Amino acid sequence: MQRLPAKMIAKIARPACDVFINHRGIDTKRNVSGLLYDNLTRMGVRSFLDSMNMKPGDRLFDHIDRAILGCKVGVAVFSPRYCDSYFCLHELALLMESNKRVVPIFYDVKPSQLVVKDNGTRSPKELQRFSLALEEAKNTVGLTFDSLNGDWSEWLRNASDAVIMNLREVEEARVSLVITTNTSSVHALLKKF
């Protein structure tokens, strides 16, 4: 999978959100994705859910791609028909290509059931891009939820905790990198004297 250069990401990205929620709206917007967005927002986490963060006139790809590139953590909510959506797969691929930490949530679907299908509308390059991103997500530890037998409040608590934990880890790594970089700069400067 080809990664985007850090300079390109920095130029495009404006930190509009902490968490980007990638989902198939028709399957999960009114339950899993909407509940997670509301709960994270109540906790003070700046989350992006297309129906909540976009207004008429916004250009879909521009707005969504900018949010993905600017987020710290992505949440991929996989549902039975997730792979039918070009938008879902594009967003997932962009999350992976920009090296975002992604928390997979498997809602009424097993990872093994998620397959990119060639329906004749996608180029071979897109199929490969989407398949690589999907495989990477399937090989990432995530959460599963069975809507018929699962405990919604327990799931929401676990999902929110997982997102918060990942946000903390990303932020701690960023702060550590800044400190290390600054320390190295100071050492290099001191060596000159």
Contact map, one row per residue, 1 for C-alpha under 8 A:
1110000000000000000000000000000000000000000000000000000000000000000000000000000000000000000000001000000000000000000000000000000010011000000000000000000000000000000000000000000000000000000000000
1111000000000000000000000000000000000000000000000000000000000000000000000000000000000000000000001000000000000000000000000000000000000000000000000000000000000000000000000000000000000000000000000
1111100000000000000000000000000000000000000000000000000000000000000000000000000000000000000000011110000000000000000000000000000000000000000000000000000000000000000000000000000000000000000000000
0111110110000000000000000000000000000000000000000000000000000000000000000000000000000000000000001100000000000000000000000000000000000000000000000000000000000000000000000000000000000000000000000
0011111110000000000000000000000000000000000000000000000000000000000000000000000000000000000000000000000000000000000000000000000000000000000000000000000000000000000000000000000000000000000000000
0001111111000000000000000000000000000000000000000000000000000000000000000000000000000000000000000100000000000000000000000000000000000000000000000000000000000000000000000000000000000000000000000
0000111111100000000000000000000000000000000000000000000000000000000000000000000000000000000000000000000000000000000000000000000000000000000000000000000000000000000000000000000000000000000000000
0001111111110000000000000000000000000000000000000000000000000000000000000000000000000000000000000000000000000000000000000000000000000000000000000000000000000000000000000000000000000000000000000
0001111111111000000000000000000000000000000000000000000000000000000011000000000000000000000000000100000000000000000000000000000000000000000000000000000000000000000000000000000000000000000000000
0000011111111100000000000000000000000000000000000000000000000000000000000000000000000000000000000000000000000000000000000000000000000000000000000000000000000000000000000000000000000000000000000
0000001111111100000000000000000000000000000000000000000000000000000000000000000000000000000000000000000000000000000000000000000000000000000000000000000000000000000000000000000000000000000000000
0000000111111100000000000000000000000000000000000000000000000000010011000000000000000000000000000000000000000000000000000000000000000000000000000000000000000000000000000000000000000000000000000
0000000011111110000000000000000000000000000000000000000000000000011111000000000000000000000000000000000000000000000000000000000000000000000000000000000000000000000000000000000000000000000000000
0000000001111111000000000000000000000000000000000000000000000000011011000000000000000000000000000000000000000000000000000000000000000000000000000000000000000000000000000000000000000000000000000
0000000000001111110000000000000000000000000000000000000000000000001001100000000000000000000000000000000000000000000000000000000000000000000000000000000000000000000000000000000000000000000000000
0000000000000111110000000000000000000000000001000000000000000000001001100000000000000000000000000000000000000000000000000000000000000000000000000000000000000000000000000000000000000000000000000
0000000000000011111100000000000000000000000001110000000000000000001001110000000000000000000000000000000000000000000000000000000000000000000000000000000000000000000000000000000000000000000000000
0000000000000011111100000000000000000000000011110000000000000000000001111000000000000000000000000000000000000000000000000000000000000000000000000000000000000000000000100000000000000000000000000
0000000000000000111110000000000000000000000011110000000000000000000000111110000000000000000000000000000000000000000000000000000000000000000000000000000000000000000000000000000000000000000000000
0000000000000000111111000000000000000000000000111000000000000000001100101110000000000000000000000000000000000000000000000000000000000000000000000000000000000000000000000000000000000000000000000
0000000000000000001111100000000010001000000000111000000000000000000000000111100000000000000000000000000000000000000000000000000000000000000000000000000000000000000000000000000000000000000000000
0000000000000000000111110000000000000000000000001000000000000000000000000111100000000001001100000000000000000000000000000000000000000000000000000000000000000000000000000000000000000000000000000
0000000000000000000011111001100010000000000000000000000000000000000000000001111001000001000000000000000000000000000000000000000000000000000000000000000000000000000000000000000000000000000000000
0000000000000000000001111111100000000000000000000000000000000000000000000000111011001001000000000000000000000000000000000000000000000000000000000000000000000000000000000000000000000000000000000
0000000000000000000000111111110000000000000000000000000000000000000000000000000000000000000000000000000000000000000000000000000000000000000000000000000000000000000000000000000000000000000000000
0000000000000000000000011111100000000000000000000000000000000000000000000000000000000000000000000000000000000000000000000000000000000000000000000000000000000000000000000000000000000000000000000
0000000000000000000000011111110000000000000000000000000000000000000000000000001010000000000000000000000000000000000000000000000000000000000000000000000000000000000000000000000000000000000000000
0000000000000000000000111111111111000000000000000000000000000000000000000000101000000000000000000000000000000000000000000000000000000000000000000000000000000000000000000000000000000000000000000
0000000000000000000000111111111111000000000000000000000000000000000000000000000000000000000000000000000000000000000000000000000000000000000000000000000000000000000000000000000000000000000000000
0000000000000000000000001011111111100000000000000000000000000000000000000000000000000000000000000000000000000000000000000000000000000000000000000000000000000000000000000000000000000000000000000
0000000000000000000000000001111111100000000000000000000000000000000000000000000000000000000000000000000000000000000000000000000000000000000000000000000000000000000000000000000000000000000000000
0000000000000000000000000001111111110000000000000000000000000000000000000000100000000000000000000000000000100000000000000000000000000000000000000000000000000000000000000000000000000000000000000
0000000000000000000010100001111111111000000000001000000000000000000000000000100000000000000000000000000000000000000000000000000000000000000000000000000000000000000000000000000000000000000000000
0000000000000000000000000001111111111100000000001000000000000000000000000000000000000000000000000000000000000000000000000000000000000000000000000000000000000000000000000000000000000000000000000
0000000000000000000000000000011111111110000000000000000000000000000000000000000000000000000000000000000000000000000000000000000000000000000000000000000000010000000000000000000000000000000000000
0000000000000000000000000000000111111111000000000000000000000000000000000000000000000000000000000000000000000000000000000000000000000000000000000000000000010011000000000000000000000000000000000
0000000000000000000010000000000011111111100000111000000000000000000000000000000000000000000000000000000000000000000000000000000000000000000000000000000000000000000000000000000000000000000000000
0000000000000000000000000000000001111111110000000000000000000000000000000000000000000000000000000000000000000000000000000000000000000000000000000000000000000000000000000000000000000000000000000
0000000000000000000000000000000000111111111000000000000000000000000000000000000000000000000000000000000000000000000000000000000000000000000000000000000000010001000000000000000000000000000000000
0000000000000000000000000000000000011111111111100000000000000000000000000000000000000000000000000000000000000000000000000000000000000000000000000000000000000001000000000000000000000000000000000
0000000000000000000000000000000000001111111111100000000000000000000000000000000000000000000000000000000000000000000000000000000000000000000000000000000000000000000000000000000000000000000000000
0000000000000000000000000000000000000111111110000000000000000000000000000000000000000000000000000000000000000000000000000000000000000000000000000000000000000000000000000000000000000000000000000
0000000000000000000000000000000000000011111110000000000000000000000000000000000000000000000000000000000000000000000000000000000000000000000000000000000000000000000000000000000000000000000000000
0000000000000000000000000000000000000001111111000000000000000000000000000000000000000000000000000000000000000000000000000000000000000000000000000000000000000000000000000000000000000000000000000
0000000000000000011000000000000000000001111111100000000000000000000000000000000000000000000000000000000000000000000000000000000000000000000000000000000000000000000000000000000000000000000000000
0000000000000001111000000000000000000001100111110000000000000000000000000000000000000000000000000000000000000000000000000000000000000000000000000000000000000000000000000000000000000000000000000
0000000000000000111110000000000000001001100011111000000000000000000000000000000000000000000000000000000000000000000000000000000000000000000000000000000000000000000000000000000000000000000000000
0000000000000000111110000000000000001000000001111101100000000000001000000000000000000000000000000000000000000000000000000000000000000000000000000000000000000000000000000000000000000000000000000
0000000000000000000111000000000011001000000000111111100000000000000000000000000000000000000000000000000000000000000000000000000000000000000000000000000000000000000000000000000000000000000000000
0000000000000000000000000000000000000000000000011111110000000001000000000000000000000000000000000000000000000000000000000000000000000000000000000000000000000000000000000000000000000000000000000
0000000000000000000000000000000000000000000000001111111000000000000000000000000000000000000000000000000000000000000000000000000000000000000000000000000000000000000000000000000000000000000000000
0000000000000000000000000000000000000000000000011111110000000000000000000000000000000000000000000000000000000000000000000000000000000000000000000000000000000000000000000000000000000000000000000
0000000000000000000000000000000000000000000000011111111000000000000000000000000000000000000000000000000000000000000000000000000000000000000000000000000000000000000000000000000000000000000000000
0000000000000000000000000000000000000000000000000111111101000010000000000000000000000000000000000000000000000000000000000000000000000000000000000000000000000000000000000000000000000000000000000
0000000000000000000000000000000000000000000000000010111111000000000000000000000000000000000000000000000000000000000000000000000000000000000000000000000000000000000000000000000000000000000000000
0000000000000000000000000000000000000000000000000000011111000000000000000000000000000000000000000000000000000000000000000000000000000000000000000000000000000000000000000000000000000000000000000
0000000000000000000000000000000000000000000000000000001111100000000000000000000000000000000000000000000000000000000000000000000000000000000000000000000000000000000000000000000000000000000000000
0000000000000000000000000000000000000000000000000000011111110110000000000000000000000000000000000000000000000000000000000000000000000000000000000000000000000000000000000000000000000000000000000
0000000000000000000000000000000000000000000000000000000011111110000000000000000000000000000000000000000000000000000000000000000000000000000000000000000000000000000000000000000000000000000000000
0000000000000000000000000000000000000000000000000000000001111111000000000000000000000000000000000000000000000000000000000000000000000000000000000000000000000000000000000000000000000000000000000
0000000000000000000000000000000000000000000000000000000000111111100000000000000000000000000000000000000000000000000000000000000000000000000000000000000000000000000000000000000000000000000000000
0000000000000000000000000000000000000000000000000000000001111111110000000000000000000000000000000000000000000000000000000000000000000000000000000000000000000000000000000000000000000000000000000
0000000000000000000000000000000000000000000000000000010001111111111000000000000000000000000000000000000000000000000000000000000000000000000000000000000000000000000000000000000000000000000000000
0000000000000000000000000000000000000000000000000100000000011111111100000000000000000000001000000000000000000000000000000000000000000000000000000000000000000000000000000000000000000000000000000
0000000000000000000000000000000000000000000000000000000000001111111110000000000000000000001001000000000000000000000000000000000000000000000000000000000000000000000000000000000000000000000000000
0000000000011100000000000000000000000000000000000000000000000111111111000000000000000000000000000000000000000000000000000000000000000000000000000000000000000000000000000000000000000000000000000
0000000000001111100100000000000000000000000000010000000000000011111111100000000000000000000000000000000000000000000000000000000000000000000000000000000000000000000000000000000000000000000000000
0000000000001000000100000000000000000000000000000000000000000001111111100100000000000000001001100000000000000000000000000000000000000000000000000000000000000000000000000000000000000000000000000
0000000010011100000000000000000000000000000000000000000000000000111111100000000000000000000001100100000000000000000000000000000000000000000000000000000000000000000000000000000000000000000000000
0000000010011111110000000000000000000000000000000000000000000000011111110000000000000000000000000000000000000000000000000000000000000000000000000000000000000000000000000000000000000000000000000
0000000000000011111100000000000000000000000000000000000000000000001111111100000000000000000000000001000000000000000000000000000000000000000000000000000000000000000000000000000000000000000000000
0000000000000000111000000000000000000000000000000000000000000000000001111100000000000000000000000001100000000000000000000000000000000000000000000000000000000000000000100100000000000000000000000
0000000000000000011100000000000000000000000000000000000000000000000000111110000000000000000000000001111000000000000000000000000000000000000000000000000000000000001001100100000000000000000000000
0000000000000000001111000000000000000000000000000000000000000000000100111111000000000000000000100001111000000000000000000000000000000000000000000000000000000000000000000000000000000000000000000
0000000000000000001111000000000000000000000000000000000000000000000000001111100000000000000000000000011110000000000000000000000000000000000000000000000000000000001000000000000000000000000000000
0000000000000000000011100000000000000000000000000000000000000000000000000111110000000000000100000000011110000000000000000000000000000000000000000000000000000000000000000000000000000000000000000
0000000000000000000011110001000110000000000000000000000000000000000000000011111000000000000000000000000111100000000000000000000000000000000000000000000000000000000000000000000000000000000000000
0000000000000000000000110000000000000000000000000000000000000000000000000001111101000000000000000000000111101000000000000000000000000000000000000000000000000000000000000000000000000000000000000
0000000000000000000000110011000000000000000000000000000000000000000000000000111111000000000000000000000001111000000000000000000000000000000000000000000000000000000000000000000000000000000000000
0000000000000000000000000000000000000000000000000000000000000000000000000000011111100000000000000000000000111000110000000000000000000000000000000000000000000000000000000000000000000000000000000
0000000000000000000000010010000000000000000000000000000000000000000000000000001111111000000000000000000000000000000000000000000000000000000000000000000000000000000000000000000000000000000000000
0000000000000000000000110000000000000000000000000000000000000000000000000000011111111001100000000000000000000000010000000000000000000000000000000000000000000000000000000000000000000000000000000
0000000000000000000000000000000000000000000000000000000000000000000000000000000111111101100000000000000000000000011110000000000000000000000000000000000000000000000000000000000000000000000000000
0000000000000000000000000000000000000000000000000000000000000000000000000000000011111100000000000000000000000000000110000000000000000000000000000000000000000000000000000000000000000000000000000
0000000000000000000000010000000000000000000000000000000000000000000000000000000011111111100000000000000000000000000000000000000000000000000000000000000000000000000000000000000000000000000000000
0000000000000000000000000000000000000000000000000000000000000000000000000000000000111111110000000000000000000000000000000000000000000000000000000000000000000000000000000000000000000000000000000
0000000000000000000000000000000000000000000000000000000000000000000000000000000000001111111000000000000000000000000000000000000000000000000000000000000000000000000000000000000000000000000000000
0000000000000000000001110000000000000000000000000000000000000000000000000000000001101111111100000000000000000000000000000000000000000000000000000000000000000000000000000000000000000000000000000
0000000000000000000000000000000000000000000000000000000000000000000000000000000001101111111110000000000000000000000000000000000001001100000000000000000000000000000000000000000000000000000000000
0000000000000000000000000000000000000000000000000000000000000000000000000000000000000111111111000000000000000000000000000000000001000000000000000000000000000000000000000000000000000000000000000
0000000000000000000001000000000000000000000000000000000000000001100100000000000000000011111111100000000000000000000000000000000000000000000000000000000000000000000000000000000000000000000000000
0000000000000000000001000000000000000000000000000000000000000000000000000001000000000001111111110000000000000000000000000000000001001100000000000000000000000000000000000000000000000000000000000
0000000000000000000000000000000000000000000000000000000000000000000000000000000000000000111111111000000000000000000000000000000011011100000000000000000000000000000000000000000000000000000000000
0000000000000000000000000000000000000000000000000000000000000000100110000000000000000000011111111100000000000000000000000000000000000000000000000000000000000000000000000000000000000000000000000
0000000000000000000000000000000000000000000000000000000000000000000110000100000000000000001111111111110000000000000000000000000000000000000000000000000000000000000000000000000000000000000000000
0010000000000000000000000000000000000000000000000000000000000000000000000000000000000000000111111111110000000000000000000000000000001001000000000000000000000000000000000000000000000000000000000
1111000000000000000000000000000000000000000000000000000000000000000000000000000000000000000011111111000000000000000000000000000000001000000000000000000000000000000000000000000000000000000000000
0011010010000000000000000000000000000000000000000000000000000000000010000000000000000000000001111111000000000000000000000000000000000000000000000000000000000000000000000000000000000000000000000
0010000000000000000000000000000000000000000000000000000000000000000000000000000000000000000000111111100000000000000000000000000000000000000000000000000000000000000000000000000000000000000000000
0000000000000000000000000000000000000000000000000000000000000000000000111100000000000000000000111111110000000000000000000000000000000000000000000000000000000000000000000000000000000000000000000
0000000000000000000000000000000000000000000000000000000000000000000000011100000000000000000000110011111000000000000000000000000000000000000000000000000000000000000001000100000000000000000000000
0000000000000000000000000000000000000000000000000000000000000000000000001111000000000000000000110001111100000000000000000000000000000000100100000000000000000000000000000000000000000000000000000
0000000000000000000000000000000000000000000000000000000000000000000000001111000000000000000000000000111110000000000000000000000000000000000111100000000000000000011000000000000000000000000000000
0000000000000000000000000000000000000000000000000000000000000000000000000011110000000000000000000000011111000000000000000000000000000000110111100000000000000000000000000000000000000000000000000
0000000000000000000000000000000000000000000000000000000000000000000000000011110000000000000000000000001111100000000000000000000000000000000001111000000000000000000000000000000000000000000000000
0000000000000000000000000000000000000000000000000000000000000000000000000000111000000000000000000000000111111110000000000000000000000000000001111000000000000000000000000000000000000000000000000
0000000000000000000000000000000100000000000000000000000000000000000000000000111100000000000000000000000011111000000000000000000000000000000000011110000000000000000000000000000000000000000000000
0000000000000000000000000000000000000000000000000000000000000000000000000000001100000000000000000000000001111100000000000000000000000000000000011110000000000000000000000000000000000000000000000
0000000000000000000000000000000000000000000000000000000000000000000000000000011100000000000000000000000001111110110000000000000000000000000000000100000000000000000000000000000000000000000000000
0000000000000000000000000000000000000000000000000000000000000000000000000000000000000000000000000000000001011111110000000000000000000000000000010000000000000000000000000000000000000000000000000
0000000000000000000000000000000000000000000000000000000000000000000000000000000000000000000000000000000001001111110000000000000000000000010000000000000000000000000000000000000000000000000000000
0000000000000000000000000000000000000000000000000000000000000000000000000000000000000000000000000000000000000111111000000000000000000000010000000000000000000000000000000000000000000000000000000
0000000000000000000000000000000000000000000000000000000000000000000000000000000100000000000000000000000000001111111000000000000000000000000000000000000000000000000000000000000000000000000000000
0000000000000000000000000000000000000000000000000000000000000000000000000000000101100000000000000000000000001111111100000000000000000100000000000000000000000000000000000000000000000000000000000
0000000000000000000000000000000000000000000000000000000000000000000000000000000000100000000000000000000000000001111110000000000000100100000000000000000000000000000000000000000000000000000000000
0000000000000000000000000000000000000000000000000000000000000000000000000000000000110000000000000000000000000000011111000000001001100100000000000000000000000000000000000000000000000000000000000
0000000000000000000000000000000000000000000000000000000000000000000000000000000000110000000000000000000000000000001111100000001000000000000000000000000000000000000000000000000000000000000000000
0000000000000000000000000000000000000000000000000000000000000000000000000000000000000000000000000000000000000000000111111100001000000000000000000000000000000000000000000000000000000000000000000
0000000000000000000000000000000000000000000000000000000000000000000000000000000000000000000000000000000000000000000011111100000000000000000000000000000000000000000000000000000000000000000000000
0000000000000000000000000000000000000000000000000000000000000000000000000000000000000000000000000000000000000000000001111110000000000000000000000000000000000000000000000000000000000000000000000
0000000000000000000000000000000000000000000000000000000000000000000000000000000000000000000000000000000000000000000001111110000000000000000000000000000000000000000000000000000000000000000000000
0000000000000000000000000000000000000000000000000000000000000000000000000000000000000000000000000000000000000000000001111111011000000000000000000000000000000000000000000000000000000000000000000
0000000000000000000000000000000000000000000000000000000000000000000000000000000000000000000000000000000000000000000000011111111000000000000000000000000000000000000000000000000000000000000000000
0000000000000000000000000000000000000000000000000000000000000000000000000000000000000000000000000000000000000000000000000111111100000000000000000000000000000000000000000000000000000000000000000
0000000000000000000000000000000000000000000000000000000000000000000000000000000000000000000000000000000000000000000000000011111110000000000000000000000000000000000000000000000000000000000000000
0000000000000000000000000000000000000000000000000000000000000000000000000000000000000000000000000000000000000000000000000111111111000000000000000000000000000000000000000000000000000000000000000
0000000000000000000000000000000000000000000000000000000000000000000000000000000000000000000000000000000000000000000111000111111111100000000000000000000000000000000000000000000000000000000000000
0000000000000000000000000000000000000000000000000000000000000000000000000000000000000000000000000000000000000000000000000001111111110000000000000000000000000000000000000000000000000000000000000
1000000000000000000000000000000000000000000000000000000000000000000000000000000000000000000010000000000000000000000000000000111111111000000000000000000000000000000000000000000000000000000000000
0000000000000000000000000000000000000000000000000000000000000000000000000000000000000000110110000000000000000000000100000000011111111100000000000000000000000000000000000000000000000000000000000
0000000000000000000000000000000000000000000000000000000000000000000000000000000000000000000000000000000000000000001100000000001111111110000000000000000000000000000000000000000000000000000000000
1000000000000000000000000000000000000000000000000000000000000000000000000000000000000000000010000000000000000000000000000000000111111111000000000000000000000000000000000000000000000000000000000
1000000000000000000000000000000000000000000000000000000000000000000000000000000000000000100110011000000000000000000000000000000011111111100000000000000000000000000000000000000000000000000000000
0000000000000000000000000000000000000000000000000000000000000000000000000000000000000000100110000000000000000000011100000000000001111111110000000000000000000000000000000000000000000000000000000
0000000000000000000000000000000000000000000000000000000000000000000000000000000000000000000000000000000000000000000000000000000000111111111000000000000000000000000000000000000000000000000000000
0000000000000000000000000000000000000000000000000000000000000000000000000000000000000000000000010000000000000000000000000000000000011111111100000000000000000000000000000000000000000000000000000
0000000000000000000000000000000000000000000000000000000000000000000000000000000000000000000000000000010100000000000000000000000000001111111100000000000000000000000000000000000000000000000000000
0000000000000000000000000000000000000000000000000000000000000000000000000000000000000000000000000000000100000011000000000000000000000111111110000000000000000000000000000000000000000000000000000
0000000000000000000000000000000000000000000000000000000000000000000000000000000000000000000000000000000000000000000000000000000000000011111110000000000000000000000000000000000000000000000000000
0000000000000000000000000000000000000000000000000000000000000000000000000000000000000000000000000000011100000000000000000000000000000001111111000000000000000000000000000000000000000000000000000
0000000000000000000000000000000000000000000000000000000000000000000000000000000000000000000000000000001100000000000000000000000000000000011111100000000000000000000000000000000000000000000000000
0000000000000000000000000000000000000000000000000000000000000000000000000000000000000000000000000000001111000000000000000000000000000000000111110000000000000000000000000000000000000000000000000
0000000000000000000000000000000000000000000000000000000000000000000000000000000000000000000000000000001111000000000000000000000000000000000011111000000000000010000000000000000000000000000000000
0000000000000000000000000000000000000000000000000000000000000000000000000000000000000000000000000000000011110100000000000000000000000000000001111100000000000000000000000000000000000000000000000
0000000000000000000000000000000000000000000000000000000000000000000000000000000000000000000000000000000011110000000000000000000000000000000000111110010000100000000000000000000000000000000000000
0000000000000000000000000000000000000000000000000000000000000000000000000000000000000000000000000000000000111000000000000000000000000000000000011111110000000000000000000000000000000000000000000
0000000000000000000000000000000000000000000000000000000000000000000000000000000000000000000000000000000000110000000000000000000000000000000000001111110100000000000000000000000000000000000000000
0000000000000000000000000000000000000000000000000000000000000000000000000000000000000000000000000000000000000000000000000000000000000000000000000111110000000000000000000000000000000000000000000
0000000000000000000000000000000000000000000000000000000000000000000000000000000000000000000000000000000000000000000000000000000000000000000000000111111000000000000000000000000000000000000000000
0000000000000000000000000000000000000000000000000000000000000000000000000000000000000000000000000000000000000000000000000000000000000000000000001111111100100000000000000000000000000000000000000
0000000000000000000000000000000000000000000000000000000000000000000000000000000000000000000000000000000000000000000000000000000000000000000000000000111111100000000000000000000000000000000000000
0000000000000000000000000000000000000000000000000000000000000000000000000000000000000000000000000000000000000000000000000000000000000000000000000010011111110000000000000000000000000000000000000
0000000000000000000000000000000000000000000000000000000000000000000000000000000000000000000000000000000000000000000000000000000000000000000000000000001111111000000000000000000000000000000000000
0000000000000000000000000000000000000000000000000000000000000000000000000000000000000000000000000000000000000000000000000000000000000000000000000000001111111100000000000000000000000000000000000
0000000000000000000000000000000000000000000000000000000000000000000000000000000000000000000000000000000000000000000000000000000000000000000000001000011111111110000000000000000000000000000000000
0000000000000000000000000000000000110010000000000000000000000000000000000000000000000000000000000000000000000000000000000000000000000000000000000000000111111111000000000000000000000000000000000
0000000000000000000000000000000000000000000000000000000000000000000000000000000000000000000000000000000000000000000000000000000000000000000000000000000011111111100000000000000000000000000000000
0000000000000000000000000000000000000000000000000000000000000000000000000000000000000000000000000000000000000000000000000000000000000000000000000000000001111111110000000000000000000000000000000
0000000000000000000000000000000000010000000000000000000000000000000000000000000000000000000000000000000000000000000000000000000000000000000000100000000000111111111000000000000000000000000000000
0000000000000000000000000000000000010011000000000000000000000000000000000000000000000000000000000000000000000000000000000000000000000000000000000000000000011111111100000000000000000000000000000
0000000000000000000000000000000000000000000000000000000000000000000000000000000000000000000000000000000000000000000000000000000000000000000000000000000000001111111110000000000000000000000000000
0000000000000000000000000000000000000000000000000000000000000000000000000000000000000000000000000000001000000000000000000000000000000000000000000000000000000111111111000000000000000000000000000
0000000000000000000000000000000000000000000000000000000000000000000000001010000000000000000000000000001000000000000000000000000000000000000000000000000000000011111111100000000000000000000000000
0000000000000000000000000000000000000000000000000000000000000000000000000000000000000000000000000000000000000000000000000000000000000000000000000000000000000001111111110000000000000000000000000
0000000000000000000000000000000000000000000000000000000000000000000000000000000000000000000000000000000000000000000000000000000000000000000000000000000000000000111111111000000000000000000000000
0000000000000000000000000000000000000000000000000000000000000000000000001000000000000000000000000000100000000000000000000000000000000000000000000000000000000000011111111100000000000000000000000
0000000000000000010000000000000000000000000000000000000000000000000000011000000000000000000000000000000000000000000000000000000000000000000000000000000000000000001111111110000000000000000000000
0000000000000000000000000000000000000000000000000000000000000000000000000000000000000000000000000000000000000000000000000000000000000000000000000000000000000000000111111111000000000000000000000
0000000000000000000000000000000000000000000000000000000000000000000000000000000000000000000000000000000000000000000000000000000000000000000000000000000000000000000011111111100000000000000000000
0000000000000000000000000000000000000000000000000000000000000000000000011000000000000000000000000000100000000000000000000000000000000000000000000000000000000000000001111111110000000000000000000
0000000000000000000000000000000000000000000000000000000000000000000000000000000000000000000000000000000000000000000000000000000000000000000000000000000000000000000000111111111000000000000000000
0000000000000000000000000000000000000000000000000000000000000000000000000000000000000000000000000000000000000000000000000000000000000000000000000000000000000000000000011111111100000000000000000
0000000000000000000000000000000000000000000000000000000000000000000000000000000000000000000000000000000000000000000000000000000000000000000000000000000000000000000000001111111110000000000000000
0000000000000000000000000000000000000000000000000000000000000000000000000000000000000000000000000000000000000000000000000000000000000000000000000000000000000000000000000111111111000000000000000
0000000000000000000000000000000000000000000000000000000000000000000000000000000000000000000000000000000000000000000000000000000000000000000000000000000000000000000000000011111111100000000000000
0000000000000000000000000000000000000000000000000000000000000000000000000000000000000000000000000000000000000000000000000000000000000000000000000000000000000000000000000001111111110000000000000
0000000000000000000000000000000000000000000000000000000000000000000000000000000000000000000000000000000000000000000000000000000000000000000000000000000000000000000000000000111111111000000000000
0000000000000000000000000000000000000000000000000000000000000000000000000000000000000000000000000000000000000000000000000000000000000000000000000000000000000000000000000000011111111100000000000
0000000000000000000000000000000000000000000000000000000000000000000000000000000000000000000000000000000000000000000000000000000000000000000000000000000000000000000000000000001111111110000000000
0000000000000000000000000000000000000000000000000000000000000000000000000000000000000000000000000000000000000000000000000000000000000000000000000000000000000000000000000000000111111111000000000
0000000000000000000000000000000000000000000000000000000000000000000000000000000000000000000000000000000000000000000000000000000000000000000000000000000000000000000000000000000011111111100000000
0000000000000000000000000000000000000000000000000000000000000000000000000000000000000000000000000000000000000000000000000000000000000000000000000000000000000000000000000000000001111111110000000
0000000000000000000000000000000000000000000000000000000000000000000000000000000000000000000000000000000000000000000000000000000000000000000000000000000000000000000000000000000000111111111000000
0000000000000000000000000000000000000000000000000000000000000000000000000000000000000000000000000000000000000000000000000000000000000000000000000000000000000000000000000000000000011111111100000
0000000000000000000000000000000000000000000000000000000000000000000000000000000000000000000000000000000000000000000000000000000000000000000000000000000000000000000000000000000000001111111110000
0000000000000000000000000000000000000000000000000000000000000000000000000000000000000000000000000000000000000000000000000000000000000000000000000000000000000000000000000000000000000111111111000
0000000000000000000000000000000000000000000000000000000000000000000000000000000000000000000000000000000000000000000000000000000000000000000000000000000000000000000000000000000000000011111111100
0000000000000000000000000000000000000000000000000000000000000000000000000000000000000000000000000000000000000000000000000000000000000000000000000000000000000000000000000000000000000001111111110
0000000000000000000000000000000000000000000000000000000000000000000000000000000000000000000000000000000000000000000000000000000000000000000000000000000000000000000000000000000000000000111111111
0000000000000000000000000000000000000000000000000000000000000000000000000000000000000000000000000000000000000000000000000000000000000000000000000000000000000000000000000000000000000000011111111
0000000000000000000000000000000000000000000000000000000000000000000000000000000000000000000000000000000000000000000000000000000000000000000000000000000000000000000000000000000000000000001111111
0000000000000000000000000000000000000000000000000000000000000000000000000000000000000000000000000000000000000000000000000000000000000000000000000000000000000000000000000000000000000000000111111
0000000000000000000000000000000000000000000000000000000000000000000000000000000000000000000000000000000000000000000000000000000000000000000000000000000000000000000000000000000000000000000011111
